[in-house]
Amino acid sequence: MKEKLTPIQEKVYAYIAGYITDFGFSPTYQEIAMRTDLTTQMVESHVKNIAKKGWIRFNGKKFRKLELIPKQ
């Protein structure tokens, strides 16, 4: 079961999910930062924590490597 996200993590996750739905690949940290009013360092930290909580994963084979983990 996935851990609950904080409100800021939910905002970051929603942007990532929407971007992937619209474009077929993940946004960069800079794109996420511009849309969420966070710094790129804060985005990186939140993305890592969202991944630890089981909502996204990193696919190192891709340039834009974030992938959503399907609901279980």
PQR file with spaces between the fields and no chain letter, atoms N, CA, C, O and H, PARSE charges and radii, in Angstrom:
ATOM       1  N    MET     1       0.830   -1.179    0.000 -0.4000 1.5000
ATOM       2  CA   MET     1       0.000    0.000    0.000 -0.0000 2.0000
ATOM       3  C    MET     1       0.883    1.254    0.000  0.5500 1.7000
ATOM       4  O    MET     1       1.913    1.306    0.673 -0.5500 1.4000
ATOM       5  N    LYS     2       0.467    2.239   -0.753 -0.4000 1.5000
ATOM       6  CA   LYS     2       1.240    3.467   -0.871 -0.0000 2.0000
ATOM       7  C    LYS     2       1.037    4.348    0.361  0.5500 1.7000
ATOM       8  O    LYS     2      -0.055    4.430    0.923 -0.5500 1.4000
ATOM       9  H    LYS     2      -0.369    2.197   -1.299  0.4000 1.0000
ATOM      10  N    GLU     3       2.126    5.002    0.756 -0.4000 1.5000
ATOM      11  CA   GLU     3       2.038    5.950    1.875 -0.0000 2.0000
ATOM      12  C    GLU     3       1.369    7.235    1.414  0.5500 1.7000
ATOM      13  O    GLU     3       1.440    7.597    0.239 -0.5500 1.4000
ATOM      14  H    GLU     3       3.013    4.936    0.299  0.4000 1.0000
ATOM      15  N    LYS     4       0.726    7.914    2.338 -0.4000 1.5000
ATOM      16  CA   LYS     4       0.044    9.179    2.048 -0.0000 2.0000
ATOM      17  C    LYS     4       1.067   10.262    1.727  0.5500 1.7000
ATOM      18  O    LYS     4       2.125   10.340    2.350 -0.5500 1.4000
ATOM      19  H    LYS     4       0.669    7.620    3.292  0.4000 1.0000
ATOM      20  N    LEU     5       0.732   11.098    0.742 -0.4000 1.5000
ATOM      21  CA   LEU     5       1.590   12.215    0.365 -0.0000 2.0000
ATOM      22  C    LEU     5       1.224   13.465    1.157  0.5500 1.7000
ATOM      23  O    LEU     5       0.076   13.649    1.560 -0.5500 1.4000
ATOM      24  H    LEU     5      -0.128   11.035    0.236  0.4000 1.0000
ATOM      25  N    THR     6       2.214   14.312    1.371 -0.4000 1.5000
ATOM      26  CA   THR     6       1.956   15.610    1.985 -0.0000 2.0000
ATOM      27  C    THR     6       1.256   16.493    0.944  0.5500 1.7000
ATOM      28  O    THR     6       1.271   16.163   -0.242 -0.5500 1.4000
ATOM      29  H    THR     6       3.147   14.162    1.043  0.4000 1.0000
ATOM      30  N    PRO     7       0.647   17.605    1.361 -0.5600 1.5000
ATOM      31  CA   PRO     7      -0.001   18.485    0.379  0.2800 2.0000
ATOM      32  C    PRO     7       0.945   18.968   -0.737  0.5500 1.7000
ATOM      33  O    PRO     7       0.539   19.038   -1.897 -0.5500 1.4000
ATOM      34  N    ILE     8       2.181   19.295   -0.401 -0.4000 1.5000
ATOM      35  CA   ILE     8       3.127   19.738   -1.434 -0.0000 2.0000
ATOM      36  C    ILE     8       3.487   18.573   -2.354  0.5500 1.7000
ATOM      37  O    ILE     8       3.587   18.748   -3.569 -0.5500 1.4000
ATOM      38  H    ILE     8       2.511   19.237    0.542  0.4000 1.0000
ATOM      39  N    GLN     9       3.680   17.397   -1.784 -0.4000 1.5000
ATOM      40  CA   GLN     9       3.967   16.221   -2.602 -0.0000 2.0000
ATOM      41  C    GLN     9       2.797   15.906   -3.528  0.5500 1.7000
ATOM      42  O    GLN     9       3.008   15.508   -4.673 -0.5500 1.4000
ATOM      43  H    GLN     9       3.599   17.255   -0.798  0.4000 1.0000
ATOM      44  N    GLU    10       1.571   16.079   -3.048 -0.4000 1.5000
ATOM      45  CA   GLU    10       0.400   15.861   -3.892 -0.0000 2.0000
ATOM      46  C    GLU    10       0.401   16.826   -5.072  0.5500 1.7000
ATOM      47  O    GLU    10       0.060   16.441   -6.191 -0.5500 1.4000
ATOM      48  H    GLU    10       1.399   16.403   -2.117  0.4000 1.0000
ATOM      49  N    LYS    11       0.782   18.073   -4.827 -0.4000 1.5000
ATOM      50  CA   LYS    11       0.853   19.082   -5.890 -0.0000 2.0000
ATOM      51  C    LYS    11       1.905   18.683   -6.937  0.5500 1.7000
ATOM      52  O    LYS    11       1.653   18.767   -8.139 -0.5500 1.4000
ATOM      53  H    LYS    11       1.059   18.385   -3.918  0.4000 1.0000
ATOM      54  N    VAL    12       3.072   18.254   -6.475 -0.4000 1.5000
ATOM      55  CA   VAL    12       4.143   17.823   -7.375 -0.0000 2.0000
ATOM      56  C    VAL    12       3.706   16.584   -8.152  0.5500 1.7000
ATOM      57  O    VAL    12       3.887   16.515   -9.367 -0.5500 1.4000
ATOM      58  H    VAL    12       3.276   18.186   -5.498  0.4000 1.0000
ATOM      59  N    TYR    13       3.134   15.614   -7.458 -0.4000 1.5000
ATOM      60  CA   TYR    13       2.680   14.382   -8.107 -0.0000 2.0000
ATOM      61  C    TYR    13       1.609   14.675   -9.152  0.5500 1.7000
ATOM      62  O    TYR    13       1.652   14.121  -10.251 -0.5500 1.4000
ATOM      63  H    TYR    13       2.986   15.670   -6.471  0.4000 1.0000
ATOM      64  N    ALA    14       0.664   15.526   -8.829 -0.4000 1.5000
ATOM      65  CA   ALA    14      -0.414   15.859   -9.771 -0.0000 2.0000
ATOM      66  C    ALA    14       0.156   16.501  -11.030  0.5500 1.7000
ATOM      67  O    ALA    14      -0.306   16.213  -12.134 -0.5500 1.4000
ATOM      68  H    ALA    14       0.629   15.976   -7.937  0.4000 1.0000
ATOM      69  N    TYR    15       1.146   17.359  -10.876 -0.4000 1.5000
ATOM      70  CA   TYR    15       1.758   17.972  -12.050 -0.0000 2.0000
ATOM      71  C    TYR    15       2.471   16.923  -12.892  0.5500 1.7000
ATOM      72  O    TYR    15       2.330   16.906  -14.115 -0.5500 1.4000
ATOM      73  H    TYR    15       1.521   17.593   -9.979  0.4000 1.0000
ATOM      74  N    ILE    16       3.235   16.048  -12.246 -0.4000 1.5000
ATOM      75  CA   ILE    16       3.951   14.989  -12.971 -0.0000 2.0000
ATOM      76  C    ILE    16       2.958   14.091  -13.711  0.5500 1.7000
ATOM      77  O    ILE    16       3.139   13.802  -14.894 -0.5500 1.4000
ATOM      78  H    ILE    16       3.349   16.062  -11.252  0.4000 1.0000
ATOM      79  N    ALA    17       1.918   13.655  -13.016 -0.4000 1.5000
ATOM      80  CA   ALA    17       0.921   12.769  -13.624 -0.0000 2.0000
ATOM      81  C    ALA    17       0.230   13.433  -14.811  0.5500 1.7000
ATOM      82  O    ALA    17       0.051   12.805  -15.855 -0.5500 1.4000
ATOM      83  H    ALA    17       1.771   13.890  -12.055  0.4000 1.0000
ATOM      84  N    GLY    18      -0.154   14.683  -14.661 -0.4000 1.5000
ATOM      85  CA   GLY    18      -0.803   15.404  -15.748 -0.0000 2.0000
ATOM      86  C    GLY    18       0.118   15.592  -16.935  0.5500 1.7000
ATOM      87  O    GLY    18      -0.310   15.464  -18.082 -0.5500 1.4000
ATOM      88  H    GLY    18      -0.009   15.193  -13.814  0.4000 1.0000
ATOM      89  N    TYR    19       1.371   15.892  -16.673 -0.4000 1.5000
ATOM      90  CA   TYR    19       2.352   16.098  -17.738 -0.0000 2.0000
ATOM      91  C    TYR    19       2.567   14.800  -18.513  0.5500 1.7000
ATOM      92  O    TYR    19       2.588   14.801  -19.744 -0.5500 1.4000
ATOM      93  H    TYR    19       1.718   15.996  -15.741  0.4000 1.0000
ATOM      94  N    ILE    20       2.725   13.703  -17.792 -0.4000 1.5000
ATOM      95  CA   ILE    20       2.921   12.410  -18.456 -0.0000 2.0000
ATOM      96  C    ILE    20       1.694   12.053  -19.291  0.5500 1.7000
ATOM      97  O    ILE    20       1.833   11.545  -20.404 -0.5500 1.4000
ATOM      98  H    ILE    20       2.708   13.702  -16.792  0.4000 1.0000
ATOM      99  N    THR    21       0.505   12.311  -18.771 -0.4000 1.5000
ATOM     100  CA   THR    21      -0.725   12.049  -19.512 -0.0000 2.0000
ATOM     101  C    THR    21      -0.776   12.878  -20.796  0.5500 1.7000
ATOM     102  O    THR    21      -1.148   12.371  -21.854 -0.5500 1.4000
ATOM     103  H    THR    21       0.393   12.723  -17.867  0.4000 1.0000
ATOM     104  N    ASP    22      -0.405   14.144  -20.696 -0.4000 1.5000
ATOM     105  CA   ASP    22      -0.482   15.047  -21.843 -0.0000 2.0000
ATOM     106  C    ASP    22       0.615   14.811  -22.880  0.5500 1.7000
ATOM     107  O    ASP    22       0.352   14.888  -24.080 -0.5500 1.4000
ATOM     108  H    ASP    22      -0.103   14.556  -19.836  0.4000 1.0000
ATOM     109  N    PHE    23       1.836   14.526  -22.436 -0.4000 1.5000
ATOM     110  CA   PHE    23       2.975   14.485  -23.351 -0.0000 2.0000
ATOM     111  C    PHE    23       3.607   13.102  -23.545  0.5500 1.7000
ATOM     112  O    PHE    23       4.380   12.903  -24.483 -0.5500 1.4000
ATOM     113  H    PHE    23       2.049   14.464  -21.461  0.4000 1.0000
ATOM     114  N    GLY    24       3.285   12.149  -22.668 -0.4000 1.5000
ATOM     115  CA   GLY    24       3.834   10.802  -22.824 -0.0000 2.0000
ATOM     116  C    GLY    24       5.205   10.609  -22.209  0.5500 1.7000
ATOM     117  O    GLY    24       5.773    9.522  -22.315 -0.5500 1.4000
ATOM     118  H    GLY    24       2.658   12.311  -21.906  0.4000 1.0000
ATOM     119  N    PHE    25       5.751   11.627  -21.571 -0.4000 1.5000
ATOM     120  CA   PHE    25       7.026   11.515  -20.880 -0.0000 2.0000
ATOM     121  C    PHE    25       7.004   12.488  -19.709  0.5500 1.7000
ATOM     122  O    PHE    25       6.149   13.371  -19.639 -0.5500 1.4000
ATOM     123  H    PHE    25       5.289   12.510  -21.485  0.4000 1.0000
ATOM     124  N    SER    26       7.950   12.320  -18.793 -0.4000 1.5000
ATOM     125  CA   SER    26       7.910   13.123  -17.560 -0.0000 2.0000
ATOM     126  C    SER    26       8.532   14.500  -17.746  0.5500 1.7000
ATOM     127  O    SER    26       9.356   14.702  -18.638 -0.5500 1.4000
ATOM     128  H    SER    26       8.644   11.603  -18.849  0.4000 1.0000
ATOM     129  N    PRO    27       8.129   15.450  -16.894 -0.5600 1.5000
ATOM     130  CA   PRO    27       8.725   16.788  -16.937  0.2800 2.0000
ATOM     131  C    PRO    27      10.106   16.789  -16.289  0.5500 1.7000
ATOM     132  O    PRO    27      10.454   15.872  -15.544 -0.5500 1.4000
ATOM     133  N    THR    28      10.880   17.816  -16.575 -0.4000 1.5000
ATOM     134  CA   THR    28      12.158   17.998  -15.892 -0.0000 2.0000
ATOM     135  C    THR    28      11.899   18.604  -14.513  0.5500 1.7000
ATOM     136  O    THR    28      10.811   19.117  -14.248 -0.5500 1.4000
ATOM     137  H    THR    28      10.597   18.560  -17.180  0.4000 1.0000
ATOM     138  N    TYR    29      12.888   18.542  -13.652 -0.4000 1.5000
ATOM     139  CA   TYR    29      12.746   19.168  -12.330 -0.0000 2.0000
ATOM     140  C    TYR    29      12.510   20.666  -12.480  0.5500 1.7000
ATOM     141  O    TYR    29      11.743   21.251  -11.715 -0.5500 1.4000
ATOM     142  H    TYR    29      13.772   18.126  -13.867  0.4000 1.0000
ATOM     143  N    GLN    30      13.160   21.288  -13.454 -0.4000 1.5000
ATOM     144  CA   GLN    30      12.986   22.724  -13.671 -0.0000 2.0000
ATOM     145  C    GLN    30      11.549   23.040  -14.076  0.5500 1.7000
ATOM     146  O    GLN    30      10.982   24.026  -13.606 -0.5500 1.4000
ATOM     147  H    GLN    30      13.783   20.813  -14.075  0.4000 1.0000
ATOM     148  N    GLU    31      10.955   22.223  -14.935 -0.4000 1.5000
ATOM     149  CA   GLU    31       9.560   22.435  -15.328 -0.0000 2.0000
ATOM     150  C    GLU    31       8.623   22.289  -14.135  0.5500 1.7000
ATOM     151  O    GLU    31       7.687   23.071  -13.967 -0.5500 1.4000
ATOM     152  H    GLU    31      11.416   21.422  -15.317  0.4000 1.0000
ATOM     153  N    ILE    32       8.886   21.277  -13.308 -0.4000 1.5000
ATOM     154  CA   ILE    32       8.065   21.075  -12.113 -0.0000 2.0000
ATOM     155  C    ILE    32       8.205   22.281  -11.187  0.5500 1.7000
ATOM     156  O    ILE    32       7.213   22.780  -10.655 -0.5500 1.4000
ATOM     157  H    ILE    32       9.646   20.642  -13.444  0.4000 1.0000
ATOM     158  N    ALA    33       9.430   22.741  -10.999 -0.4000 1.5000
ATOM     159  CA   ALA    33       9.691   23.889  -10.109 -0.0000 2.0000
ATOM     160  C    ALA    33       8.946   25.132  -10.582  0.5500 1.7000
ATOM     161  O    ALA    33       8.362   25.850   -9.770 -0.5500 1.4000
ATOM     162  H    ALA    33      10.235   22.335  -11.431  0.4000 1.0000
ATOM     163  N    MET    34       8.963   25.391  -11.880 -0.4000 1.5000
ATOM     164  CA   MET    34       8.300   26.583  -12.408 -0.0000 2.0000
ATOM     165  C    MET    34       6.792   26.528  -12.185  0.5500 1.7000
ATOM     166  O    MET    34       6.169   27.564  -11.951 -0.5500 1.4000
ATOM     167  H    MET    34       9.438   24.808  -12.540  0.4000 1.0000
ATOM     168  N    ARG    35       6.199   25.350  -12.253 -0.4000 1.5000
ATOM     169  CA   ARG    35       4.742   25.212  -12.108 -0.0000 2.0000
ATOM     170  C    ARG    35       4.276   25.100  -10.667  0.5500 1.7000
ATOM     171  O    ARG    35       3.099   25.312  -10.376 -0.5500 1.4000
ATOM     172  H    ARG    35       6.704   24.509  -12.443  0.4000 1.0000
ATOM     173  N    THR    36       5.190   24.767   -9.760 -0.4000 1.5000
ATOM     174  CA   THR    36       4.788   24.560   -8.364 -0.0000 2.0000
ATOM     175  C    THR    36       5.350   25.618   -7.417  0.5500 1.7000
ATOM     176  O    THR    36       5.126   25.553   -6.208 -0.5500 1.4000
ATOM     177  H    THR    36       6.146   24.595   -9.996  0.4000 1.0000
ATOM     178  N    ASP    37       6.077   26.588   -7.959 -0.4000 1.5000
ATOM     179  CA   ASP    37       6.703   27.633   -7.145 -0.0000 2.0000
ATOM     180  C    ASP    37       7.659   27.073   -6.097  0.5500 1.7000
ATOM     181  O    ASP    37       7.720   27.574   -4.974 -0.5500 1.4000
ATOM     182  H    ASP    37       6.260   26.641   -8.941  0.4000 1.0000
ATOM     183  N    LEU    38       8.397   26.045   -6.463 -0.4000 1.5000
ATOM     184  CA   LEU    38       9.424   25.466   -5.609 -0.0000 2.0000
ATOM     185  C    LEU    38      10.768   25.619   -6.303  0.5500 1.7000
ATOM     186  O    LEU    38      10.821   25.863   -7.508 -0.5500 1.4000
ATOM     187  H    LEU    38       8.347   25.638   -7.375  0.4000 1.0000
ATOM     188  N    THR    39      11.854   25.477   -5.550 -0.4000 1.5000
ATOM     189  CA   THR    39      13.174   25.458   -6.174 -0.0000 2.0000
ATOM     190  C    THR    39      13.417   24.068   -6.762  0.5500 1.7000
ATOM     191  O    THR    39      12.741   23.108   -6.392 -0.5500 1.4000
ATOM     192  H    THR    39      11.811   25.279   -4.570  0.4000 1.0000
ATOM     193  N    THR    40      14.379   23.962   -7.674 -0.4000 1.5000
ATOM     194  CA   THR    40      14.672   22.646   -8.244 -0.0000 2.0000
ATOM     195  C    THR    40      15.199   21.690   -7.170  0.5500 1.7000
ATOM     196  O    THR    40      14.965   20.484   -7.246 -0.5500 1.4000
ATOM     197  H    THR    40      14.928   24.742   -7.975  0.4000 1.0000
ATOM     198  N    GLN    41      15.909   22.225   -6.171 -0.4000 1.5000
ATOM     199  CA   GLN    41      16.398   21.376   -5.082 -0.0000 2.0000
ATOM     200  C    GLN    41      15.236   20.827   -4.262  0.5500 1.7000
ATOM     201  O    GLN    41      15.249   19.664   -3.858 -0.5500 1.4000
ATOM     202  H    GLN    41      16.099   23.205   -6.110  0.4000 1.0000
ATOM     203  N    MET    42      14.228   21.669   -4.018 -0.4000 1.5000
ATOM     204  CA   MET    42      13.049   21.204   -3.275 -0.0000 2.0000
ATOM     205  C    MET    42      12.288   20.163   -4.096  0.5500 1.7000
ATOM     206  O    MET    42      11.811   19.167   -3.552 -0.5500 1.4000
ATOM     207  H    MET    42      14.217   22.613   -4.346  0.4000 1.0000
ATOM     208  N    VAL    43      12.176   20.393   -5.397 -0.4000 1.5000
ATOM     209  CA   VAL    43      11.492   19.432   -6.265 -0.0000 2.0000
ATOM     210  C    VAL    43      12.215   18.094   -6.219  0.5500 1.7000
ATOM     211  O    VAL    43      11.578   17.050   -6.081 -0.5500 1.4000
ATOM     212  H    VAL    43      12.563   21.202   -5.839  0.4000 1.0000
ATOM     213  N    GLU    44      13.534   18.115   -6.332 -0.4000 1.5000
ATOM     214  CA   GLU    44      14.300   16.869   -6.294 -0.0000 2.0000
ATOM     215  C    GLU    44      14.040   16.107   -4.994  0.5500 1.7000
ATOM     216  O    GLU    44      13.848   14.892   -5.016 -0.5500 1.4000
ATOM     217  H    GLU    44      14.052   18.963   -6.444  0.4000 1.0000
ATOM     218  N    SER    45      14.034   16.807   -3.879 -0.4000 1.5000
ATOM     219  CA   SER    45      13.772   16.179   -2.589 -0.0000 2.0000
ATOM     220  C    SER    45      12.364   15.588   -2.537  0.5500 1.7000
ATOM     221  O    SER    45      12.182   14.456   -2.091 -0.5500 1.4000
ATOM     222  H    SER    45      14.191   17.794   -3.862  0.4000 1.0000
ATOM     223  N    HIS    46      11.372   16.349   -2.989 -0.4000 1.5000
ATOM     224  CA   HIS    46       9.996   15.859   -2.963 -0.0000 2.0000
ATOM     225  C    HIS    46       9.808   14.665   -3.901  0.5500 1.7000
ATOM     226  O    HIS    46       9.114   13.708   -3.557 -0.5500 1.4000
ATOM     227  H    HIS    46      11.520   17.269   -3.352  0.4000 1.0000
ATOM     228  N    VAL    47      10.421   14.721   -5.077 -0.4000 1.5000
ATOM     229  CA   VAL    47      10.304   13.608   -6.026 -0.0000 2.0000
ATOM     230  C    VAL    47      10.904   12.343   -5.423  0.5500 1.7000
ATOM     231  O    VAL    47      10.313   11.269   -5.532 -0.5500 1.4000
ATOM     232  H    VAL    47      10.985   15.499   -5.356  0.4000 1.0000
ATOM     233  N    LYS    48      12.060   12.454   -4.794 -0.4000 1.5000
ATOM     234  CA   LYS    48      12.675   11.288   -4.147 -0.0000 2.0000
ATOM     235  C    LYS    48      11.769   10.725   -3.058  0.5500 1.7000
ATOM     236  O    LYS    48      11.636    9.507   -2.934 -0.5500 1.4000
ATOM     237  H    LYS    48      12.540   13.327   -4.706  0.4000 1.0000
ATOM     238  N    ASN    49      11.144   11.593   -2.269 -0.4000 1.5000
ATOM     239  CA   ASN    49      10.245   11.125   -1.215 -0.0000 2.0000
ATOM     240  C    ASN    49       8.965   10.513   -1.779  0.5500 1.7000
ATOM     241  O    ASN    49       8.442    9.547   -1.224 -0.5500 1.4000
ATOM     242  H    ASN    49      11.251   12.583   -2.369  0.4000 1.0000
ATOM     243  N    ILE    50       8.459   11.070   -2.876 -0.4000 1.5000
ATOM     244  CA   ILE    50       7.274   10.495   -3.530 -0.0000 2.0000
ATOM     245  C    ILE    50       7.611    9.094   -4.041  0.5500 1.7000
ATOM     246  O    ILE    50       6.790    8.181   -3.951 -0.5500 1.4000
ATOM     247  H    ILE    50       8.883   11.855   -3.327  0.4000 1.0000
ATOM     248  N    ALA    51       8.816    8.930   -4.575 -0.4000 1.5000
ATOM     249  CA   ALA    51       9.248    7.610   -5.044 -0.0000 2.0000
ATOM     250  C    ALA    51       9.371    6.631   -3.868  0.5500 1.7000
ATOM     251  O    ALA    51       8.956    5.477   -3.977 -0.5500 1.4000
ATOM     252  H    ALA    51       9.483    9.672   -4.648  0.4000 1.0000
ATOM     253  N    LYS    52       9.937    7.085   -2.750 -0.4000 1.5000
ATOM     254  CA   LYS    52      10.069    6.226   -1.563 -0.0000 2.0000
ATOM     255  C    LYS    52       8.706    5.776   -1.049  0.5500 1.7000
ATOM     256  O    LYS    52       8.573    4.686   -0.492 -0.5500 1.4000
ATOM     257  H    LYS    52      10.274    8.022   -2.661  0.4000 1.0000
ATOM     258  N    LYS    53       7.693    6.623   -1.240 -0.4000 1.5000
ATOM     259  CA   LYS    53       6.341    6.296   -0.781 -0.0000 2.0000
ATOM     260  C    LYS    53       5.583    5.419   -1.778  0.5500 1.7000
ATOM     261  O    LYS    53       4.450    5.018   -1.513 -0.5500 1.4000
ATOM     262  H    LYS    53       7.801    7.508   -1.692  0.4000 1.0000
ATOM     263  N    GLY    54       6.201    5.119   -2.920 -0.4000 1.5000
ATOM     264  CA   GLY    54       5.615    4.163   -3.855 -0.0000 2.0000
ATOM     265  C    GLY    54       4.681    4.725   -4.915  0.5500 1.7000
ATOM     266  O    GLY    54       3.887    3.975   -5.482 -0.5500 1.4000
ATOM     267  H    GLY    54       7.122    5.445   -3.135  0.4000 1.0000
ATOM     268  N    TRP    55       4.749    6.018   -5.199 -0.4000 1.5000
ATOM     269  CA   TRP    55       3.857    6.637   -6.181 -0.0000 2.0000
ATOM     270  C    TRP    55       4.480    6.754   -7.561  0.5500 1.7000
ATOM     271  O    TRP    55       3.777    6.706   -8.571 -0.5500 1.4000
ATOM     272  H    TRP    55       5.394    6.627   -4.738  0.4000 1.0000
ATOM     273  N    ILE    56       5.806    6.910   -7.607 -0.4000 1.5000
ATOM     274  CA   ILE    56       6.525    6.991   -8.869 -0.0000 2.0000
ATOM     275  C    ILE    56       7.791    6.164   -8.752  0.5500 1.7000
ATOM     276  O    ILE    56       8.176    5.750   -7.659 -0.5500 1.4000
ATOM     277  H    ILE    56       6.377    6.949   -6.786  0.4000 1.0000
ATOM     278  N    ARG    57       8.436    5.924   -9.890 -0.4000 1.5000
ATOM     279  CA   ARG    57       9.728    5.233   -9.886 -0.0000 2.0000
ATOM     280  C    ARG    57      10.617    5.890  -10.936  0.5500 1.7000
ATOM     281  O    ARG    57      10.141    6.593  -11.828 -0.5500 1.4000
ATOM     282  H    ARG    57       8.122    6.260  -10.778  0.4000 1.0000
ATOM     283  N    PHE    58      11.911    5.647  -10.808 -0.4000 1.5000
ATOM     284  CA   PHE    58      12.890    6.162  -11.743 -0.0000 2.0000
ATOM     285  C    PHE    58      13.242    5.062  -12.738  0.5500 1.7000
ATOM     286  O    PHE    58      13.576    3.948  -12.335 -0.5500 1.4000
ATOM     287  H    PHE    58      12.297    5.076  -10.084  0.4000 1.0000
ATOM     288  N    ASN    59      13.171    5.360  -14.016 -0.4000 1.5000
ATOM     289  CA   ASN    59      13.607    4.439  -15.056 -0.0000 2.0000
ATOM     290  C    ASN    59      14.878    5.026  -15.636  0.5500 1.7000
ATOM     291  O    ASN    59      14.829    5.933  -16.467 -0.5500 1.4000
ATOM     292  H    ASN    59      12.900    6.265  -14.344  0.4000 1.0000
ATOM     293  N    GLY    60      16.003    4.516  -15.205 -0.4000 1.5000
ATOM     294  CA   GLY    60      17.292    5.062  -15.610 -0.0000 2.0000
ATOM     295  C    GLY    60      17.606    4.932  -17.082  0.5500 1.7000
ATOM     296  O    GLY    60      18.584    5.511  -17.555 -0.5500 1.4000
ATOM     297  H    GLY    60      16.043    3.780  -14.530  0.4000 1.0000
ATOM     298  N    LYS    61      16.799    4.186  -17.820 -0.4000 1.5000
ATOM     299  CA   LYS    61      17.049    3.991  -19.252 -0.0000 2.0000
ATOM     300  C    LYS    61      16.516    5.146  -20.096  0.5500 1.7000
ATOM     301  O    LYS    61      16.794    5.216  -21.293 -0.5500 1.4000
ATOM     302  H    LYS    61      16.004    3.716  -17.436  0.4000 1.0000
ATOM     303  N    LYS    62      15.763    6.036  -19.493 -0.4000 1.5000
ATOM     304  CA   LYS    62      15.141    7.132  -20.228 -0.0000 2.0000
ATOM     305  C    LYS    62      15.736    8.466  -19.801  0.5500 1.7000
ATOM     306  O    LYS    62      16.186    8.621  -18.666 -0.5500 1.4000
ATOM     307  H    LYS    62      15.537    5.978  -18.520  0.4000 1.0000
ATOM     308  N    PHE    63      15.734    9.438  -20.730 -0.4000 1.5000
ATOM     309  CA   PHE    63      16.226   10.785  -20.413 -0.0000 2.0000
ATOM     310  C    PHE    63      15.345   11.421  -19.353  0.5500 1.7000
ATOM     311  O    PHE    63      15.840   11.896  -18.331 -0.5500 1.4000
ATOM     312  H    PHE    63      15.368    9.312  -21.653  0.4000 1.0000
ATOM     313  N    ARG    64      14.035   11.431  -19.595 -0.4000 1.5000
ATOM     314  CA   ARG    64      13.084   11.924  -18.601 -0.0000 2.0000
ATOM     315  C    ARG    64      12.532   10.676  -17.931  0.5500 1.7000
ATOM     316  O    ARG    64      11.612   10.033  -18.435 -0.5500 1.4000
ATOM     317  H    ARG    64      13.634   11.045  -20.426  0.4000 1.0000
ATOM     318  N    LYS    65      13.105   10.354  -16.801 -0.4000 1.5000
ATOM     319  CA   LYS    65      13.014    9.007  -16.263 -0.0000 2.0000
ATOM     320  C    LYS    65      11.940    8.714  -15.225  0.5500 1.7000
ATOM     321  O    LYS    65      11.910    7.608  -14.685 -0.5500 1.4000
ATOM     322  H    LYS    65      13.853   10.877  -16.392  0.4000 1.0000
ATOM     323  N    LEU    66      11.059    9.659  -14.926 -0.4000 1.5000
ATOM     324  CA   LEU    66      10.019    9.390  -13.935 -0.0000 2.0000
ATOM     325  C    LEU    66       8.868    8.623  -14.566  0.5500 1.7000
ATOM     326  O    LEU    66       8.431    8.946  -15.671 -0.5500 1.4000
ATOM     327  H    LEU    66      11.083   10.557  -15.364  0.4000 1.0000
ATOM     328  N    GLU    67       8.384    7.621  -13.873 -0.4000 1.5000
ATOM     329  CA   GLU    67       7.227    6.840  -14.311 -0.0000 2.0000
ATOM     330  C    GLU    67       6.240    6.730  -13.158  0.5500 1.7000
ATOM     331  O    GLU    67       6.642    6.622  -12.000 -0.5500 1.4000
ATOM     332  H    GLU    67       8.739    7.358  -12.975  0.4000 1.0000
ATOM     333  N    LEU    68       4.974    6.756  -13.467 -0.4000 1.5000
ATOM     334  CA   LEU    68       3.937    6.564  -12.452 -0.0000 2.0000
ATOM     335  C    LEU    68       3.835    5.081  -12.136  0.5500 1.7000
ATOM     336  O    LEU    68       3.993    4.241  -13.022 -0.5500 1.4000
ATOM     337  H    LEU    68       4.647    6.843  -14.408  0.4000 1.0000
ATOM     338  N    ILE    69       3.575    4.761  -10.890 -0.4000 1.5000
ATOM     339  CA   ILE    69       3.326    3.372  -10.497 -0.0000 2.0000
ATOM     340  C    ILE    69       1.815    3.191  -10.473  0.5500 1.7000
ATOM     341  O    ILE    69       1.109    3.927   -9.783 -0.5500 1.4000
ATOM     342  H    ILE    69       3.447    5.443  -10.170  0.4000 1.0000
ATOM     343  N    PRO    70       1.315    2.207  -11.230 -0.5600 1.5000
ATOM     344  CA   PRO    70      -0.145    2.008  -11.292  0.2800 2.0000
ATOM     345  C    PRO    70      -0.745    1.742   -9.905  0.5500 1.7000
ATOM     346  O    PRO    70      -0.102    1.178   -9.019 -0.5500 1.4000
ATOM     347  N    LYS    71      -1.994    2.168   -9.758 -0.4000 1.5000
ATOM     348  CA   LYS    71      -2.717    1.909   -8.499 -0.0000 2.0000
ATOM     349  C    LYS    71      -2.880    0.423   -8.314  0.5500 1.7000
ATOM     350  O    LYS    71      -3.089   -0.319   -9.274 -0.5500 1.4000
ATOM     351  H    LYS    71      -2.517    2.626  -10.477  0.4000 1.0000
ATOM     352  N    GLN    72      -2.783   -0.011   -7.058 -0.4000 1.5000
ATOM     353  CA   GLN    72      -2.893   -1.442   -6.762 -0.0000 2.0000
ATOM     354  C    GLN    72      -4.115   -1.714   -5.938  0.5500 1.7000
ATOM     355  O    GLN    72      -4.380   -2.864   -5.588 -0.5500 1.4000
ATOM     356  H    GLN    72      -2.613    0.592   -6.279  0.4000 1.0000
